[in-house]
Structure formats: structure tokens, C-alpha cells
Amino acid sequence: MSLDTVKHAAGTPDVAQPWAELGLKQDEYERIREILGRRPTGAELAMYSVMWSEHCSYKSSKVHLKQFGEKAPENDALLVGIGENAGVVDVGQGYAVTFKVESHNHPSYIEPYQGAATGIGGIVRDILAMGARPVAVVDPLRFGAADHPDTKRVLPGVVAGIGGYGNCLGLPNIGGEVVFDPCYQGNPLVNAGCIGVMKHEDIHLAKASGPGNKVILYGARTGGDGIGGVSVLASETFDDTKPAKRPAVQVGDPFQEKLLIECTLEVFREDLVAGIQDLGGAGLSCATSELASAGSGGMRVDLDAVPLRDATLSPEEILMSESQERMCAIVEPGKVERFLEICEKWDVIATVIGEVTDGDRLEIFWHGEQIVDVPPRSVAHEGPTYHRPYARPDWQDALQADDAGKLPRPRTSEELRDQVLALVGSPNQASKAWVTDQYDRFVQGNTVLAQPEDAGVIRIDEESNLGVALATDGNGRYTKLDPYTGAQLALAEAYRNVAATGARPLAVSDCLNFGSPEDPAVMWQFAEATRGLADGCQKLGTPVTGGNVSLYNQTGENAIHPTPVVAVLGVIDDVSRRTPIAFAEDGQLLYLLGDTREEFGGSAWSQVVHDHLGGLPPAVDLDREKLLAEILIAASRDGMIDAAHDLSDGGLIQAVVESCLRGGKGARLIVPDGLDAFTLLFSESAGRAVVAVPRSEEVRFNDMCGARGLPATRIGVVDGDTVEVQGEFSIPLAELKQVHEATIPALLA
């Protein structure tokens, strides 16, 4: 096969090209020809196909995502916002924290271990590229039905991949979720997040400026793994003599990544880098076009200089490969020698593959022949923009009318007790220790709180005890019932979880997981959810700093529940004042904060007891969420509470059981006037928390809540070795522990 050069392309306008097989629409292909004034070369076509894919270009979602900028609240802490590898916020004392959540859903279904492992690797490099040292990871996960045979294949592989990669990097896994629902069968959600820490002056951006500056590719060699990972790119399109298909899933090497991290941090410390980008989705196509586009615009690359693991790779495959553990740096000529010395010290391969030019084109050569000549912005930032049609689905009214409040409730105390045990032992409410015990949650010695706490908390300064908290939350059942409210409930829960530890919520990242954008019903869900999240962030004063959109999450015609996962980052001035969830001392007084209403739509009770989804989700009151957060933060800081746990999935009884089991202490609960035992225990009203107050602080705590207008109802006391609801039932902690902890191991046995 002769090389398809720019000159050859200009002289052969009628050559048939495999644009459809690469995932491009005909009008997109025609637009590429219009931009170039000729047909693209094979290499150019490959670059455009992956960079204009849904994953890289956000072509169906960006018209809605712009709300995050338009509605962004004033926030002095925001240092770097949407558009870079990750957002950055000021957390005080000269420190900045960067964080982001992304998806690796489809690769993790095909090859669970490597799909999940490289999801961790990719998000860690995003954080590294901002100039920060990665300090912790989180993993919000969704799987199909817990008892489905394929869940036994996917879940253990995903967990092993996350643990294997993160543990080898020496990064604690401090938070996340594990949720089961049949809607994720065949399409699990593997979202991964990372936090990094740096000083303000250490922030780095992805741009290539300064003609004559060198383009250095460093890290692992480029192989044939991951080609087409973010589009439908398949290598036989380019050369039918090659194997029928290259693996679409990348293969990770965490030890190589650990060397890459330390090497990169050292070149940062010596101020050797003018711009930097990690190689993730779309590989070199993304790194070169984005760096050039965000810089002065011109770049020349000699592709045959790229170190390869497989000498048979074509130029197109090299440009498309998503091989892991690679970075691309822009380095001034006088600093190249030192840069290469540091890479050699860390046993990291580094190669000058090009330079920044004073032009406005990205030019790529292969053995002296020009195979790419494009305006870089047209590849990286000026892809298609779709205004997809969207419409409220015709089944939405019937779904909301199917009110969960009408479901049969327990008629006797014995039934109530049985339903509590059913809830506590259900897959979504059961202990996830089988998962989290495979992660190192305390490596590096700075983990203050980790699963199953409300939020992970990491100390970032050993002298001052400054720390940050991160919580990720999402509820696809709520969001299916009402996408606008569901997205706000995810935001509110993550915000509340952060505040429950005593940290002040600062900013948001998100991972928006939805079905096919070509379905107007799915697009309506997406539009409503993004509108809800943007409005909610504006109200709470927490800007969206970045994130990820994952579409086409469906099997055949069956889309997943719309699942916006929201990560909230908070700051805590002194981690020694953090609040855990554990009820740890007899005599602590239990207070329920907030209002409890009959709200069961999308609830865990309706799912576990009745296998039902219908009605409306709990109402959202963001002013109340802010007030609750202020009370929780002040009470933590001033020593008024010993424990706090937010109320969400499973309601009060789930929170009380978790806090009792965590602390090894029982609780006696009373049903307050105006509520019945069932509603008290199972309602999922938002804006609530349960706190344990030392008797010596009761008056001061009540005075604070009363002065601020937050309902605070005394509902019991920490005592004994049972969970008792007076007048109804009593369950020994030993029985609760057995039920709570046995479920997941039994399902995966």
C-alpha cells in the first residue's frame, strides 16, 4: 500500500475513503474536505474521526454544557475552570487542588481488568498534567443486577483492575460507590476520579507556544493497543493485510506510570516545561492538535521518531493508538538536554518528535513525506456541533403517576423489622467491604477518612493539618423519575456528604452517563439533567470545574437510567476536627436534622420490598442544603458533635445501622410526634442528617440550630448492642452485621 501523502491526496480527489467505518457522517466528511480544500489523507481522516468522535468533541452535548460557564457562580477559589485537563481550586495556605471524574465504561465491559485499570491511569495523568502530585483516587461504579451471571465476570475484574493499578501507584482509594441495577446489564459504568495537590505557582496548562520549542514524547512505547478506543476506528480500514482487529482496550502498566509521575514532577520542579498534555483518548492525534491549537498554532511532527512496541504499525495507527503511560511536553531548546537527563534517570523513554513553528498548521511527516497538513483548531476545538432534537418521553407522565406512596406498607412491627433487615442486606445497601478491602485506602499515611465514610478526607499539609474532602454521588432511579431534580439530588447529596465530615464544599466535577443522543427521550433527559446541575451549582455557589460526558450507554434499544455522577470537593482547615459516621460512645444523643416527609419515589425501600420504580423523587431545597451544611461544619469545628451521617438511599434506618456498625454501639430510637415509624425509618427526604451530640453540648447545639432555623429533633440515644425502635422492634447488632456483610461475598462466591 503506497503512502497517502498530502500531495497525493490533493491530486486524487475521487479516491473512496472509509469515513463511515470510522464513525463519521457524510456531512462531517464533506466538512473536512471543505476545511482542507481537498480530500483528507488517510492519516488526516483518522485524526478527524477520533477527535470528532462523541467522546472527544462533545458534539451532542456541548450546546447544553455551556450552561456550566454561563451560570457559573462567583467563586474566588476557582483558579482553572472548564477547558483544561482538570479544574483547579485554591484551598488556602498557598495550596491548589485539582480534581476530575471521567468514564471508562465500554472498555470495562469488554475487558474488565484492563478497562478499569487504564481508567485509573488516564485520570491520574490528567491530574499530573496540571502540575500536581496525585494524592488519592475514587471510583463510582454501576453494575447490572447483582445476581446476574455476567456481574460475576465484570465486577471482580473491574475491582481488581482499579485496585491493582491504584495500589501499585501508591494512591489511596478514599471514596466512590457500588450500585446494582438491571439497567446497567451489558453496560456497566466505571467512573474514576483523582485528586492532586500543588502550590499555586506550579499550575501547568496544555499549550504549545514559542517557535523553536521542542515537542517531546515521553513514557511508554507506542503499541497497537487502544486503537479505536474512543471511536469505531479499526485498523483493517487502513490495511487489509493486518490482523482483523487490534484490541480496542488499552493495556496498563502501573509501574511505568509511577516512574512517569516522579519523572514529570521532577521536570516541573526544575521548570523545564512550557506546556504539557497527557496522551489519553485519541492518543497523539489529541495531544498534538490540542497543544498546537491552545498555543501559537504551528507544529511540525516527525512521526517516524515515535518509539514503537510494534514495528508494523502504520502512521494512522500510531496517531490513533491510545497506549497508556505517555505524555507530551513542550520544552525550550536550551532545556531539552536536562529534560532528557531526568527522563533517563527515571528510566523513562523520551524522544524529540517535533517542534513548535511560527505557522498556523499542524504538519506531520512520515519518513520525509508529509501525511498531515491541517489547521489544529479544526481538529481539536472546531468539530461538529449538534442541536439534537429532544422531547419529553411519552412514558414520563405514567411513570411519575405510578406513585410509590401507594405501595403496601408493613402492617405489623414484625413486618417492619423484616423490611429493615431486607433493606440493610440488599445489594445496594449492603456492606461494600468486599470491594473496598481490595483497595489500599491508607497508603502514604494522609488518609483521614475513607469508605464507608460519607466522604473521603485527605490531609495535604502535615504541619497545619489542612485537608480536602471528596464525595461522589448519583442516583439513576431519581434521575429517571425527574432528570432535573435527580441531577440536583446528586449534587445535594455529594455537597451534604462533604459537609457531614466538617469540610466546606468548594467546587464540582461531574461524569454524565446517558444513553444514545440520537434518541430524543435520552437527549431530553440529558438537557434537563445538565440544566438542573447548572442551576444547582449556581445556587450552592459551587462552580463546575470540568468533567466528562459518556453517551451511547445502552444495549440495543435499552438505555441505562440517566446517571449524572457528581463529585464535590471541600476544604477542611484542620483534619483533626473531621467528623466520622461512627456512633462510638454510650450516652451520645441522636438528633435528626431537617424535615422528614412521605417521600418514597425511587427509594431503596420501594426497590427492595416492591421492585418498584415510579412517582416523584424527593423534593430539593438547596437553601436548606446550604443551611444544613453550615450547621454541620460549625458543629464539627466547635466540637458540638461526635458523629454525623447524611440521610439518602435507605433513609434514617440505613444511616443509623451503618453508624452503629461502624462504631460497634447500639442505638435506641423513639418516633417523634407527627411521624409514624415507617416514614421515620424509610423516607428519603433530602436535606437531612443524623448526628451524635455529647450530652455536654446538647444545649449549645440546640441553641445554634434554633437560632439558624434548622429543625433538630432528638430521636434517641447511643446505647447497648441492639438497634431498637421503641414500641416496634429490636435487632441485635450481631444480626445486623451478619445480614449487612454477607450479601456481596455470597453473590460473588
N, C-alpha and C positions, 0 to 999 in steps of 0.2 A: 504494500500500500504506500503510494507516494505521499510525501508530506504536504498537508493542506496549508500552504503559506498565505499570507495576506495578498501577495502579488497574484498567486494562483486563484484565490477567491475572487479578486477583482476582475479576472479575465474569464471566469467560468460562472456567470450569474445563474445559469439554469440547472446546476448540479442539485439533485434531490438530496435533502438533508433530513435527518431523523428527529425533527423538532418535536413531533407529537410523542415519540417514545421517551423523550427527555422531560415530558411533563409540561411543555409549552403549548399554549393555544395558538391557533393560526394568526390571530391578530397580534399576539405577542411576538411571534416570529417576524411578521411584517414590520412591526415597530423596530425590531433590532436591525433589520435591513435598512429601514429609514434612517436610524441613528448613524449607521456606518456608511450609508451611501453605496452599499454593495451587500452581497450575501456574507454572512459571517464565516470565518474559518471553523473547522471542527473544534479547535480549542476555544475560540470565542463563543461558539454555540454552547459548549459545555459550561463555560463560566456563567453566561447569562442564564442558562437553565437552572443551575443551583442557586445563584444569587437572586433570581426572580421567583424562586420557589416560595410557597407559603411560609415555610419555616424561617427563611432568611429575609424576605422582603415585607412580610406582614401586609400583603396586598389586599386581603379581605378585611383585615382588622384595623388598619391604621386610621381609617376615617373615624372610627369610634375611639381609638386610643388617644387621639389628640385632645380629648376632654381632660386627660390627666394633666396636661400642660395648661389648658385654658382655665381649668377650675382649681389649679394648684394653690393651696393656701400660702399665705406669707409664712415663711419659716426661716429664721436666721441660721438654723443649724445646717441647712442644706448647702453643701459645698459643690457637689457634682450631681446633676439630675439625669433625666432620661436622655439616651443617645450614646452614652459611653458603655464600656463593658459592664459596669455596675455603678450604682449610685454611691455617693459618699456623704456622710453627715459628720458634723462637729459634735464631739461628745465631751468637750471640755479638757482643760489641762494641756492643751496643745495636741491632743489626740484626735484622729479622724477614724471613723469606722466605715468600711464598705461592705455591702451585703447584697445578695441577689438570690432568686429562686428560678430554676429552669426545669424543663421537662426532658426526659429520655424515655418516652412511653413506648413507641413502636419497637425500637431496638430491644427493649427489655422483655417484650413478649416473644420475639424471635429467638433471642439468646439471653436468658435472664441474667446470668452471671456477668457477662461482659457488657451487656446493655446497661445494667445498673452501675457497674464499676466505672465505666467510662463516663457515665453521667456525673459521678462524683469528680472524676478527673477533670472534666470540662469546666464545671462550675468553680473548682479550685483555681484553675488557670485564669478564668475571668477575674477573680478577686486578685490574684497575683499581678495581672496586667495593669491593675490600677496603682500599683506601687506598694501594696500591703502584704504583710505576712498573714497567710490564712491561719486562723486560730480555732475554728470549730465548723462542723457541718451539721445539717439537719436533713431529714428525709420524710416528707409527707408521701404516703403510699396508699394506693387503692387497688384492690384485687376483686376478682369475681366472687361468686358465692363461696363461703368458707368451706363447704362440704363438696364442692365440685372437684372432680379428679384433677383437672388442669391447674387448679390453685395449688395443689401439692407439687406441681412441677415449677410453677412460676415463682411462688412466694419464697421458698427456700433458696432458689437461685438468686433472686433479687437481693435478699437479705445478705447472703454470703458475698455477693459482689460488692455491696455497699460497705459491709464490714471489712472484707478483705482489702479493698483499696484504701478506705479511710484509716483503718488500723495501721496499715503499712506506712502511710504518710505520717502517722503520729498525730492525727487530728481527732479530738474527741467529738463524738456524735451526741449532741445535747438535746435534741428535740425532733419532733415530727409526729406522724400519725400512721396508724394502720386501720384502714376501713375496708369492710367487705360489702359488696352488693352485686347481685346478678348482672346489673347493667355494665359492669366492668369486665364481664367474661369475654375473653378474646381481645380485650383492650385495657390492660392494667395501666394505671397512672403511676409512673415513677418520677416524682419531682424531687429535685435535690437543691439544697441551699448551702451557702457558705458565708462566713463572716471573716473579714480581715481587718487588721489594725495597722495604723501607720501614724506618723506625725503629719501635720498639715503640709509641710514643705516637701513631703515625699510623694505627693499625688502625681501620677503619670497618666498621660492621655494617649489615645490611639491616633497618631497623625504622623505624616511623613513630610517634613519641611526641610529646607536647606539644600539647594542643589549641590551635588557632590557628596552628600552624606550617603553612607553605605547601607544597603539592605542586608541584614544578616539573619539567616535562618539557623536556629539552634535548637538542640534537643534530639529527639529520636530520629532515626532514618525514616524516610517516607516509603510506605508499603502499599499493597493493594487492598488493605482492609478499610472498610468505611466508605468505599466509593458508592455514591448514591445514598448515603445515609440521610440526607435531608431532601432528596428529590427522588425521582424514579430512575436516576442515571444508572445505566448498566453498561458494562464495558464492551459487551459484544456489539453494541451500537457502533463502536468505532473500528473494531477489528474482529471479524468473524472467526479468525483463526485462533483467538484466545479462548480460554475456558468459558463455558456458557455463562457463568456468573461469578463475579467477585463477591466476597462477603460484604453485605451492606452494614454489618455491625462492626464497630471498631474493636480492637483488642488492646487492653490497657496493660501498662507496666508501672505499678505504683512506685517501685524503687527508682526507675528512671525519672518519674515525676518529682520525687523527693530531691534528687540531685538538681533537677531543673529549678525547683523552688529556691534552694540555697544559692545556686549559681546566679539566678535572677536577682535575688535580694542583695547579693554582693555587688553586682554591676550597678544596681541602683545606689548603693551606699557610696560608690566611687563616682557617681554622676557621669556614667558612661553612655546613657541612653537619651536620645532626643525624642523618641516615640516608640511605642511598643504595642503589639497585638498578639493575642494567643491564636493558635490555629485550632478552631473547633469546627462547627458546621461550615461546609464548603471549602475547608482547608485553605490552600494557598490562594485560591480564587477570591476568598473573602479577605484574607489578611492583606494581600497586595492592593486590591481595589479599595478597601476601606481606608487603609493607611494613606494611599495616594489621594483619595477623594477628600479626606479630612485635613490634608496638608496643602502643599502648593499645587498638587495636581499631576505632576510629572514623575514617572518612574520607569526605569528600564530594568528588566529581569532576564538573566540567562538561566533558563530552566534546566539545562543540562548540568548546571553546577549543583543541583539539589542532590544531597546524599540519599541513595536508594537502598531499600532492602531487597528489591526485586528489579533486576536489570531489564526485564521485559516490559516494564510499564511504558505506556505511550504518553506523549505530552498531555493529552486530555486527562488521562488517569492520574498523572502527577498533580495536575491542577485541581482535580476533584477529590483526591484522597483525603480522608479525614483521620489518617493515622494520628494516634494520640501523642501527648508529651512533646509538643513542638511549639515554639514561639518565634515571632519575627520582630527584630529590633532595628531601629534606625539609629545609626552611630556615626558621629563626625569622624572624618578620615584620621585625624590625629589620635583618636581614642580606640581605633579598631584593634591595634596590637594588644593593648591592655585588655580589651574585651575578650579577645581570643585566648589570652593567657589565663584569664579567670575561668573560662569555659573548659580549657584543658585541665586546669587544677581540679575541677569538679567532674572530670571525665564525661563532659557534655560535648557532643559533636557540634561544631559551629562553622558555618560556611558563608562567605560573602557571595550572595547570589545576584546582586544588582546595586543600583544607586538611584538616588533622587535626582531628577533632571529639572531644568528650568522650563520645560514644556508643560503641556496640559493633557498628555496622553499616557496611558499605561501601555508600555510596549514590552512584549515578552518574546524571547528568541530561543530557538532550539537548534543547537549545532550551527549557529550563524544565520539561520533562516528565521525571518520574522513570522510568528504564528499568531500574535495578538497585537492589535493596534486599536485601542478603544478609549473613549472618554471615561475615566474611572467613576465619575459620579453616576453615569448611566448604568453602570453595573451595580454599584454599591448602594446608591441612595435614590435613584430615579426610576425604580422599577414600576410595574403597573400599579394603579390604584383602582380598586373595585368598590363600587357602591352596590353591594349585593342586595337584592330585594329581600325584605324581611317582613314577616307578618305574624301576628299573634296566632298560635295554632288553634285550630277549631276544637281541639280536645281540652283546652286550658280551662274553660268555664266549668265543664263537667268535673274535671279533676279538683278544682277548688270547691265545687259544691259538695263533693263527697267528704263531708266534714268528719274528721277523726273524733270530734267531741261526741258524736252519736254512737261510737263503738261501745259494746258492753263493758261495764266496769266490774271490778271484783265486788261480789255481794257479801262476802264474809271476811273476817280477819284472816282466816286460813288462806283464802284465795289471794288476799293482798300479800301475805307472806310469800306464797308460791310465786307470785308475779315479780316480787323483788328479787328472789333467787334466780328466776328465769332471766331477768334483765342483767343482773350482775354477772351471770355466766354466759351471756350471749356473746358471739364472736366480736362484735364491735365494742362491747363494754368490758369484756374480759381483760385480764392482765396481758400485756404485750411483752412480758419479761422474756419469753422465748425468743422474741426478735431482738430486744434491746440488750440482752445479755451477750449477744454476739458482737456488739459494738464496744469499743473501749470508750467509755464516757468520761474518764478522768485522767487520761494521758496528758502530760505537760503540767499537771498539778494546779491548773487555774479554773477548773470546773467547780462552780459553786452550787448550781442546781442543774439536774438533768432528768430525763424521763424517769418516773412518770409525773414529774412536777408540772405545774401549769405552763412554765416557760423555762427554757434553758438560760442559765446565767453564767457568764464568764468574767473572771477578773482580768483587767487589761493593764493594771498598774499595781505592782506589789507593795509599793510604799504608801500610796494614798488609798488603796482598795477600790479605786474607780472600776466600774464594771458595766457590762451591757447585757441585756436580756433579749431573747428572740423567741417568738411563738409563731407557729404556722397553724392555720385553721381553715376549714372549708366544710360545707355540708351540702352535698349534691341533692339530697332529698328536699331540703328547704328551697334550694335554688330552682328545682324543677317546679315546685308549687308556685313560686313567685320569684323570678330571676332578679328583679331589682332589690327586693327585700332580702333574698338569700345571700346576695353579694355583700350587703350591708351587715347581715348577721355574721358572716365570716370575718369581716373587718372588726366588728364589735367584739367578737369572741377573742380574737388574737390580741386586740387592744386591752381587753379585760384581763386576759391571761398574763400579759406583761405587767400590768398594774398590780395584779394579785401578788407578784413577787416583791413589790415595792419599787419597781423601776418605772420611770416616766416615759410613756410612749413618744417616739420622735418621728418615725418615718415608716414607709411601707414599700415592700416589693410584692409582686404577685406572679402567679402562674395560672393562666386562664385556659382551662382544659374543656373543650367543647367538641361537638360532632362536626359534620360536614358543613362548611359555609355555603355550599350550593343548595342547602335545604333552607327555605325561608323561615321555617319554625326555629331551627337552630340559630340562624342569624338574628332572629328576634330575641332569643334567649341571650345571645352574646351582647347585643346592643343594650338590652335592659340591664344586664349584669354590670357592664362597664359604666353605664350611666349611674347605677346605684353605687358602685365603688367610688367613682369620681365625686359624686355628691357627698358620700360619707366621709371621704378623706378631707374634703373641703370643710365639712362641719367639725371634724375632730382635730383639724389642724395638722394632719399627718400627710405630707406630700408623698406621691408615688415616685420613687427614685429610679425605677426600672423594673424589668421583669421579662415575661415570656408569654407567648400565645401558642398553644398547641391545639390545632384543629384536625379534622378528619379522624377523630377518636370514635370510631363506630365499626360495628361488624355487620356487613350487609346494610340493611335499612335501619338497623337498631343503633341509635346514638347512645352514648353514655349520658347519665344525668349531667346537666351543665355543672361544672365543678370549678369555680374560681377558688383557688387556694391563695390565701392572703398571709403574708409574713409581716409582722410588726416588730420593729426594733425599738428598744427602750434603753435608757441610761439610768444607772443607779450610782450615786456618789460614793456609797460605802457598802460593799457587798456583805460585810459582816452584819448588816441590818436587814438582809433579804428575808422574805417570809416564805417558809416552806408550806406544803399542804398538810403535813402530818399533825394529827392530834396526839400530843406526846405526854401530857400530864393530866392526871385525875384532877377534877375540880375546875378545869377551864370551862368558861361559859360559852355556849354556842349561840351565835347571833346570825339571823338571816337578814341580809341587806337587800333592799329592793322590794318590788311588788310582785306577788305571785297571783297569776290569773289562770283561768282554764284555757290553756294553750297546748294543744296536743298534735296539731298538724305537722306531719313529718317527724314526729317524736320517736325516740327509741322505743318507748312503750308501745306505740301503735305498730311499729315494725316487728318487735319481738313477740308480742302477745297476739297480734291480729294479722301480721304480714300485710299491713295496710299502708298505702300512701295516698293521702288526699286531704283536702281542706286548705287552710292558710297556715303559713309558718308563723312563729311568734312575731309580735309587733316589735319594731325597732324604735327606741327613743335615744338618740345619740346625745342629747343633753344630759339624760340620766346616766348614760355610759361615762361621760366626762366627769360627772359629779361622783359617781361610784369610784372611778379611778383616783380622783383627788383624795377621797376618804381613805382608800386602801394604801395609797402612797404615804399620806401623812401618818396614818396609824402605824405603818411599818417603820417609818423614820423615827417616830416618837415612842416606840416600844409599847404601843397600846394593844397590839395583837400578837399572838404567838404562832398562829397559822391562818391561812386563807386559801380558799379553793373556789374557783369560779363555777357557776352553775350553767351547764349547757346540755350536751347529749346525756340523757338519762335522768336529768333533773336533780333535785336535792338528794334523793336517796343514793344515787350513784356517787355523788361528791362525798357524802358522809361516809359511805363504805370505803371509798378509796383513801380518805384521810385517816379513818380508823385503822385500816390495814397497814398503811404507811407508818403510823406511829405505834401500832401494837396496842392501842387503847380502844375501849368500847365507848358507846355514847347512848344516853337516854334522851329521847326526843319527846316533846309534847306538841300537840296540834293546837296552834293558836286560834283564838276566836275568829270566826269569819271564814275559816278554811276547813275542808274535810281532809282526812288522812290521805286519800288517794291523790287529790290535787296537790297537796303539800309535797308529796313524795315524787310524783311523776311529771308535774308541769315543767315545761321547758321555757317558761317566760325568760326573756333576755334581761340584761342589766342587773343581774343578781350575783351574790357571792355568799358563802358561809364562812364565818370567821370564828376563831377561838380566842376569847378575851380572858386574860388573867383577872381574877376577882378584884385585885388591887386597882385595875384600870377600868372597871366597869362604868363608874360614874363619869370619868373623863371621856371615855369612848362614847357613851350615850349623849353627853353634852355636845360633843363635836358633831355627831350625826344629827342631833336635833337642831343645832344652830345652822347647819347647812341644808336641812330639809330632806335628808335621806332617811327613808323608812328603815328602822333597825328593830327587829323583833327577836326577843330571846326565845329560842326554841329548844333549849336543852343544856346538857352538861356532859363533859367528857368523864366517863366513869365505867369501871368494870371491864368485863371481857365479852360483852354482847352489844349488838345494836338493837335497842328496844324502842318501839314506838308505843308510848303508854296508852293502855286501853286497847291495843291492837295485836301486837306480836313481839317476840324477841327471837333474835337469831345469834347464836354464838359466833364469835369471830373465827373460830376454827372452821366452822361450817362455811362461812362466807369466803374464807381464804381458799378452802378446797375448791369450791364452786368457781371462784374467780380465776384461779390459777390453772385449773385442769383443762380448760376448753381448747386453747390453741395447741398445746402439745398433743392432745388427743386427736385433733383434726389433722395434724401433720405427721402423726405416727406412721 
